[in-house]
Amino acid sequence: MEKIKRLGVTPEALEVVKMLQEKFGDLMFYQAGGCCEGTQPQCFEKGAFFPRTNDVCIGQIEGFDFWLDKDLFEYWKFSHFTLDVTNGFGPGGFSLETPYGITFQVKYRLFTEEETNNLEEVRLNTYD
């Protein structure tokens, strides 16, 4: 049986990801649990942001890692994340899409019990 993915993307968000890839090259995503950006997903050039020890990669969008703050993952580990995009500026403004007047957002849904028993493994950030 195929493993259940923890991460999806809307067609609209995928268009933005592809546009950013053309402009900036390889990307990465990070979603923190607070501070100035709230829980808005942030998109960076790959290598421009370093996940902390034990932060969690829940999947990839177009081959680019999507990392979660370890504490945020503990809170949302039974939820599917769908990366979407909306018009306007997010609270932080650090993400690559911000100058284009759009903001990434995540929509969540809880996994069913059956899905929970068949989830893809996550990857922890370690410096071993």
Salt bridges, closest charged atoms under 4 A:
ASP55 OD1 - ARG52 NH2 3.63
ASP65 OD1 - ARG123 NH2 2.95
ASP69 OD2 - ARG52 NH2 2.24
GLU74 OE1 - LYS77 NZ 2.91
ASP84 OD2 - LYS107 NZ 2.83
GLU115 OE2 - ARG109 NH2 3.02
GLU120 OE2 - LYS5 NZ 3.21
